[in-house]
Each structure stands twice: as C-alpha cells, then as structure tokens.
Amino acid sequence: MELRTPPTATILDGRALAKQLAAELRAECAELVARLGFAPIVAVVLVGDDPASRAYSANIARTCARIGFGSRAVELPGTASEEELRAALVALNGEREICGVIVQMPLPPHLSPVVVEQTLAPGKDIDGITPANAGRLALGLPSFVPNTPAGGMEMLRRHGIPVAGRRAVVVGRSNVVGKPMALLLLREHATVTVCHSRTVDLPAILREADIVASATGRAHLIDGGMLRPGVTVIDFGINFPDWSGGKMVGDVDFQSAITVAGAITPVPGGTGPVTNMMLMRNALAAARALGG
C-alpha cells in the first residue's frame, strides 16, 4: 500500500509581497517628490501614551522613510478634550505638505471616534475611516479603502487567485476589515456571505466557500475540519492568547488548515506587512492631489 503525505497549501507570503510593493512605491514616490519639490508628510496623531499605539506610530514612521515620505508625530495628552483633538485635525487638514493623517485607535474612553470621522478631511483620510470614503466604497466609487482589507485583496490579485464567480465567506463585520472586505470582494464579482457572532452553524457555511477571509480577533476560531478542500484562506487575525506563550496566532488554526486549503496566509508574515504597503499606496494617491 502506497503511503501519501497530506497535501500542503501554498503559503501566501506577505513579507515577500511587501518588498515587491515597496520597490514599486519608492519609484512612484521619487517621481512625485521630484515634481512637487518636497516630500509629502504622513501625520500620525497619538492621544495618550498607549505602548502598542506608540510602537505602531514608530513603525509607520519607518515605513514612510522606506518609501520616501516624510512623517510627523502629533502627540496629545490622554486628557485632551474633543475640542483639542478637533483643533489638531483641522490644523492638519489645512497644511498643504500633509498628504495623509492617521489617528491611532483606540482613543481614550472619553473621546468618541466620531470626532475624527466628522473632522478629518476625506482627501487626507488614508485609513479610509470617514463616512465619505466608506460611502464611496459602498457605492463602488473611487475612495480610500481601509488598508487591511485592501492588502487582502492585493494578495489575491498578485497570486493570481480568481475571485469573480467564486463563493467568498467573510467572518467578522467590523467597519475597518469585515465590511469593507465584503464590499471589495463584491466589487470583484464574488458571491459573498458575511458571518459574525450570531451566525448559526458557521462550519456549514465555511465548507461552501472558495475563499475565506477572517477578522474576528478570536484565536483559532476556524480549523481545517471546517474548510472545503482547496479553499483560499486570508487570515487577518492578530491574537495573543494565554496558551500561545506570547506568540501571535491567527483566527485560523494554521497547522490543521494547511493540509486542507489550497492557499493560506500565515500569521505572522501574511496580511500584516502588505497592510502597511496599502497605507503607503493611499498616501501616494493623496499626495498626488497636492500638486493640483
């Protein structure tokens, strides 16, 4: 009797794709800087002193330098009022050299994200969080798309994974990942089902999918037994459960899924590096408007 090893999925390497995208974006940015006569600036607004937000802000600054953008940290105390936050955003809206503004979330409990959504100029909203950009995305119009789902779509595109006519299941319905990912898949002519915490019999729905995209923040919610053989899995999950020993894991149990899926993103090293490049792509698009 012949013994066969279990099939293994193609690993969708986000780090390799991010390097390719960085080279492309550097060249485009250099051309734009030469035309404008200055390096456009990405501003990062940090309210308070959350360590994770501070680390992310530093990462954005490094990414900007890698591509050719300038960066500016705008720090407000954790006690800042809505009026102070609004004033900082209005000032950034008015500076020509600022091509994009990112406000680190979550804000302190006394500040509502609505302040940001209502104040930030849509043309500088490179995170795609304002109602104007979200509405344009829903209507299928050009907009700044949230970077995480944009990165997921870029991975599908660059790896030649067909979307049109395929059945896609998005697990998670957040405004920054789940909902925009569903809309982007619809834009590419997939048949899309959105699942969430109230969904009945998630495994049965997942087994019908050609593409699964998960963004729930629940470690190993999905395992290989829930997946259809040959499925493409885009795992946006960022989880640090107690049992992982401090290691980041995804929403999908990678070890069981890799023997079933046709292609899968690892965690870490999958969608995360590409997300940063999508942020830079949005910044580049916003910067082009500065020459107008």
C-alpha positions in Angstrom: 0.0 0.0 0.0 1.4 3.4 -1.0 1.7 5.9 1.7 0.9 9.5 0.8 1.8 12.6 2.7 -1.1 15.1 3.4 -1.3 17.9 0.8 0.1 21.3 1.8 -1.3 24.7 0.9 0.6 27.3 -0.9 1.8 29.9 1.6 0.8 33.4 0.7 4.0 35.2 1.8 3.1 38.8 2.8 6.7 39.7 3.6 7.9 38.9 0.1 4.9 40.8 -1.5 5.6 43.8 0.8 9.1 44.0 -0.5 7.9 44.0 -4.1 5.3 46.6 -3.4 7.8 48.8 -1.5 10.1 48.9 -4.6 7.2 49.9 -6.8 6.0 52.6 -4.4 9.5 54.0 -3.8 9.9 54.6 -7.5 6.5 56.3 -7.8 7.2 58.4 -4.7 10.6 59.6 -6.0 8.9 60.8 -9.2 6.2 62.6 -7.2 8.8 64.3 -4.9 10.7 65.5 -7.9 7.6 67.0 -9.4 6.4 68.6 -6.1 9.7 69.8 -4.9 9.2 68.4 -1.4 8.5 65.1 0.3 4.8 64.8 1.3 4.2 64.1 5.0 2.1 61.5 6.7 0.9 62.7 10.1 0.2 60.3 12.9 -2.0 61.6 15.8 -1.5 59.8 19.1 -3.7 60.7 22.1 -2.3 59.4 25.4 0.6 57.0 25.8 -0.6 53.6 24.8 2.5 51.4 24.2 1.0 49.5 21.3 -0.1 52.7 19.6 3.3 54.3 20.2 5.1 51.2 18.7 2.7 51.3 15.7 3.4 55.0 15.2 7.1 54.3 15.1 6.6 51.6 12.6 4.6 54.0 10.3 7.5 56.5 10.5 10.0 53.8 9.5 7.7 52.7 6.6 7.4 56.3 5.4 11.1 56.7 5.4 11.5 53.5 3.5 9.2 54.7 0.7 10.3 58.3 0.6 7.6 60.2 2.6 8.1 62.5 5.5 6.4 61.7 8.8 5.2 63.7 11.7 4.1 62.6 15.1 1.3 64.7 16.7 1.0 63.8 20.3 -1.8 65.0 22.6 -2.1 64.2 26.3 -4.5 61.4 27.4 -6.6 64.1 29.0 -7.1 66.0 25.7 -10.7 67.2 25.1 -12.8 66.7 22.0 -12.2 70.4 21.1 -8.4 69.9 21.3 -8.5 66.8 19.1 -10.7 68.5 16.6 -8.4 71.6 16.5 -5.4 69.4 15.9 -7.2 67.7 13.0 -8.4 71.0 11.5 -4.8 72.3 11.5 -3.5 69.2 9.7 -6.3 69.4 7.2 -5.1 72.9 6.3 -1.4 72.1 5.8 -0.6 71.5 2.2 2.5 69.4 2.9 0.4 66.9 4.9 -0.9 64.3 2.4 -2.4 61.9 4.9 -3.5 61.8 8.6 -3.8 58.7 10.7 -5.4 58.8 14.2 -4.3 56.0 16.4 -7.1 53.9 17.8 -8.5 53.3 20.3 -8.9 56.8 21.7 -9.1 57.3 25.4 -12.6 56.4 26.7 -13.8 60.0 27.0 -13.2 60.7 23.3 -15.5 59.4 20.6 -14.1 58.2 17.2 -17.0 60.2 15.7 -14.9 63.4 16.3 -12.3 62.0 14.0 -14.7 60.7 11.4 -16.5 64.1 11.2 -13.5 66.3 11.3 -10.7 64.6 9.2 -10.7 65.8 5.6 -11.7 62.8 3.4 -8.9 63.6 1.0 -6.3 63.0 3.8 -8.1 60.0 5.3 -5.6 57.4 4.2 -7.1 54.9 6.7 -10.5 55.1 4.9 -12.5 55.6 8.1 -14.5 58.7 7.2 -18.2 58.4 6.2 -17.3 60.0 2.8 -14.8 57.2 2.0 -16.9 54.4 3.5 -19.9 55.6 1.5 -18.0 55.8 -1.8 -16.7 52.3 -1.2 -20.2 51.1 -0.6 -21.4 52.8 -3.9 -18.5 51.3 -5.9 -16.9 54.7 -6.4 -13.1 55.6 -6.1 -12.2 56.1 -2.4 -9.5 55.5 0.1 -10.1 51.9 1.2 -9.2 50.6 4.7 -5.7 49.2 4.4 -6.1 45.8 5.9 -8.8 44.5 3.5 -7.1 46.3 0.6 -4.0 44.2 1.5 -6.0 41.0 1.5 -7.3 41.8 -2.0 -3.8 42.6 -3.2 -2.6 39.2 -2.0 -5.4 37.5 -4.0 -4.6 39.6 -7.1 -0.8 39.2 -7.0 -1.1 35.5 -6.5 -3.5 35.1 -9.4 -6.3 33.7 -7.3 -9.6 34.1 -9.1 -12.4 35.9 -7.3 -15.1 36.5 -10.0 -17.8 34.0 -9.6 -16.3 32.4 -6.5 -18.1 31.9 -3.2 -16.5 34.0 -0.5 -17.2 34.0 3.2 -16.1 36.9 5.4 -16.0 36.1 9.1 -16.3 39.4 11.0 -18.3 42.6 10.3 -16.1 45.4 11.7 -16.2 48.7 9.8 -12.4 48.6 9.2 -12.0 45.0 8.0 -15.0 42.7 7.6 -17.5 45.1 5.9 -15.0 46.7 3.5 -13.6 43.2 2.7 -17.0 42.0 1.8 -17.6 45.1 -0.4 -14.2 44.7 -2.2 -15.0 41.0 -2.9 -18.4 42.0 -4.3 -16.7 44.6 -6.5 -14.6 41.8 -8.0 -17.8 39.8 -8.6 -17.6 37.2 -5.9 -20.8 35.9 -4.2 -20.3 37.0 -0.6 -21.6 35.8 2.7 -20.8 37.7 5.9 -20.7 35.7 9.1 -20.5 37.0 12.7 -21.1 36.2 16.3 -24.8 35.5 15.8 -24.3 33.2 12.8 -25.8 29.8 13.2 -23.7 26.8 12.1 -20.6 28.6 10.9 -18.8 25.4 9.8 -21.6 24.5 7.4 -21.3 27.9 5.7 -17.5 27.8 5.6 -17.5 24.5 3.8 -19.3 26.1 0.9 -16.6 28.7 0.4 -13.9 29.0 -2.2 -12.4 32.0 -0.3 -12.5 32.5 3.5 -11.4 35.8 5.0 -11.5 36.0 8.8 -11.1 39.1 11.0 -12.7 38.2 14.4 -9.9 38.5 16.9 -10.7 35.0 18.2 -7.7 32.7 18.2 -8.2 29.5 16.2 -11.9 30.1 15.7 -11.6 28.2 12.4 -9.8 24.9 11.9 -9.1 22.6 9.0 -12.2 20.5 9.6 -14.4 23.5 8.8 -12.8 24.2 5.4 -13.5 23.0 1.9 -10.5 21.3 0.3 -8.6 23.7 -1.9 -10.1 26.9 -0.3 -8.1 30.1 -0.2 -7.7 31.4 3.4 -7.0 35.1 4.2 -6.4 35.3 7.9 -6.5 38.9 9.3 -6.4 37.7 12.9 -4.0 39.2 15.4 -4.3 37.3 18.7 -2.1 36.7 21.7 -4.0 34.0 23.7 -2.6 32.9 27.1 -1.8 29.4 25.7 0.4 30.7 22.9 3.3 31.7 25.1 3.3 35.3 23.8 3.3 34.1 20.1 0.9 35.8 17.7 -1.7 33.5 16.2 -4.5 34.0 13.7 -8.2 33.3 13.7 -7.4 30.2 11.7 -5.6 27.1 13.1 -2.8 27.2 10.6 -1.5 23.7 11.2 -4.8 22.0 10.6 -5.8 24.3 7.8 -2.6 24.0 5.8 -3.4 20.3 5.0 -6.8 21.3 3.6 -6.5 24.7 2.0 -5.2 25.4 -1.5 -3.6 28.7 -0.3 -3.3 30.4 3.1 -1.8 33.4 4.7 0.4 32.7 7.7 0.2 34.7 11.0 2.6 36.5 11.4 4.0 37.3 8.0 0.8 37.2 6.0 -1.5 40.2 5.7 0.3 42.4 8.1 3.3 43.5 6.0 1.0 44.1 3.0 -1.3 46.3 5.1 1.5 48.8 5.7 2.2 49.0 1.9 -1.5 49.7 1.2 -1.3 52.6 3.7 1.6 53.9 1.6 -0.3 53.4 -1.6 -3.2 55.5 -0.2 -0.7 58.2 1.0 0.8 58.3 -2.5 -2.7 58.7 -4.1 -3.4 61.5 -1.6 -0.1 63.2 -2.3 -0.7 63.4 -6.0 -3.6 65.8 -5.2 -1.1 68.2 -3.6 0.3 69.2 -7.0 -3.2 70.3 -8.2 
